[in-house]
Amino acid sequence: MPIITIKTTIQAPPGICFDLSRSIDLHQVSTAQTDEKAIKEVVAGLMELGESVRWEAKHLGIRQKLSSHITAYERSYFFADEMLTCTFKSYLHDRFVPLYLTLGFAGQTGRLHDIRHQLIWN
């Protein structure tokens, strides 16, 4: 599974960074270019352990519905969420404060995926 790690330096207390990283409202502002909106489950405020959100977004010109679930949580330090529905076979986020974001994902398999991959990447 490919892994991408992103480190962001923010001059703010860890508790504030942690809360902002699980904010539905801030996420919607930061993804305005993909018109991402929370449409079910938790649709505003801060995500907590065991909660889910369903998003509607437009990525690569395709309107999608995506669901994620908070699977691990350690206040002010770490939380993880897993995409339950998305175009990938699996997609995981691990978020650490200070802000390190680790993404792990595995692509879909099969003929339809091969055709979509060719259209998007070639």
Secondary structure as UniProt FT lines:
FT   STRAND          3..7
FT   HELIX           14..21
FT   HELIX           24..30
FT   HELIX           32..34
FT   STRAND          37..41
FT   TURN            49..50
FT   STRAND          52..59
FT   TURN            60..61
FT   STRAND          62..74
FT   TURN            75..77
FT   STRAND          78..85
FT   STRAND          90..96
FT   TURN            97..99
FT   STRAND          100..106
FT   HELIX           111..121
//
